[in-house]
């Protein structure tokens, strides 16, 4: 019998697109049980105090809704990565465009010398592309495009927890087809 692992759906928000130059300012994780149609069993949302805000892309900060007041009591990078590693140990990590998220996460884990212990990693973007690349009604596979295709709403797009929640919903739809 296969040991059914929880899935940890993860999304991050950053101060720009360049790993090593820009940094994560938010990470969210939604744990879901694949044996129960990906029923949510736990959530984690962490704001991360930027250490080099002067290197941030102003447009990225605007899109992500960064403001000093909301990040006043944010976690340090080390606290955030420790909490995330503990929450996700042994899970199957899922992210939409995992290449982007994992690049920043991997850099952060290395920087604070914490070893993440994911069982496996899956990319919901790649799964959607594989399932729908010949579908005439869909020509984009972004989180927004897929949410619209499946009739899902994301009221707080570009916040880590909202994007993670919609990723779970999209993943459920992908697994039904």
N, C-alpha and C positions, 0 to 999 in steps of 0.2 A: 504494500500500500504506500502511495506517495504521501509524504508529509506536506500538507497544504500550508504554505507560507502566507502570512499577511502581505498585502501589497502596500507599499508606502508611496503614495502619490506626492510628488514634491515640485514646488515652483519657487523660483527666486526672483528678486528684483535687485537691480544693480545700478551703479552710478554711471554706467556706460557699457560698451561692448568689448573692451579690451581686457582680457584676463591678465592680471599682474599689474595693470595700470589702474583700472577701475575696480570697484569692490562691491560685494554684496551688502545690501542695506536691509534686506528682508528675506526670510525663508519661511515657508509653510510646508506642513506635512499633514496629509490625511491618510490614516491607516484604514484599510478596507479589507473585508474578508471575502476572498474569491469563492468560498464555499457557500456564501449567502448572497449571491448576486452583487458582490462588492459593497455590501452594507458597511457603512462607516462605523468604526469602533472607537476611534480616537482622532483628535486633531491637535496640532501644534502650530502656533504662529509666533514668530520671533522677529522683532525689529533689531537690527544690528547697528551699533554705533560706528559710523564711518571714521576711519583714522586719517584719511587723506581727502577730505571733502573738497579741497582746493583742486583736485584732479578730476572732479566730477564733470560730466557733460551736463550743462544746464537743462538741455531738453530731456535727458533721461530723468533728472530730478523732478521736472515738471510732470512728465508722464506718470511717474511712480508716486507722485504726491508727497515727495519728501518735504518736511519742514522741521526745523530744529525742535520745536515744542513737542511734537509727537515722538521724536527720537531722544528726548531728554533722558529717559530712564531705560534706554535700549541696552541690550546685552552687549558685552564685549564679543569679539569674534570667537575667542576661546570658549566662552560660556555657551554661545550659540551652537558651535560645532559639537561641543560635548553633549548638550541636550539633544541635538539631532541624532548623533551617533547612538546614544542610549535608546532613543525612541525607535530607531529603525533597524536595530541589530537583527540580522537573520531574515529581513524582509526582502521582497522583490521591489526594487525601486522602479517607479514609472514617472516619466516626465514627458512633456510635450516639447519636442525638439531637445532631446536629452543631451545632445552634443554641447549645446550652450550651457545648460544648467550644470552638467557634470564638470565642464571645464572650470567653472567658478568654484563649485563645491570641492573638487579635487585639490585645487590651489589652496583653498581655505583649510581643508583638513591637513594638508602637508605643512602649511605655515604654522599651525598650532600643534603639530605633531600628534594628531589623533587619527587612529586607523578606523575608517568606516567598515562596517561588517555587513554589507548588503549581500544577499544570497545571489541575486542576479539583477540585471538592469534591462528595462524595456522602454522603447520610444513609441509613444502613442501617435506621433506624427508619421513615423514609418509604417505603423500598422494601418493607419487610415490611408496612406498612399497605396499600400499593397492591396487593400480591399477596394478602393474607389478610383484608382488611376484611370480606369476606362469608363467611369460613370459620367455621362454627359451633363448631369445637373451639378457637378462639383468640379471646380477647376483650381481651387486653392485649398490648402490643408492647414492653414493657420488655426489657432485656437478659436479666434473670432469666426472664421468661415465655417468651421465644423460645428460650432455652437449654433450658428444660424441654420445650417443644414439640418440639424437634429431638432430645431425648435427650442433651443435652450437659451436662457438669458444669463448674462453676466453683468450685473448692475455695477460692480466695482472692478472692472477690468484693470489690469496692471497693478493689482494688489495681490500679494502672494497667496493668501488664503482663498480669495475669490477665484483666482485662476486655477488653483489646485482643485477646488470643489467642482468647477466646470470640467476639468480634465477627468475627474472620476466619472461624471455623468457621460461625457463623450466616450470614455473607455467602456462603460456599460453598454452603450449603443453599439460600439464596434464589436463587442463580444457576442451580441445578439445576431449579427449578420454573417 
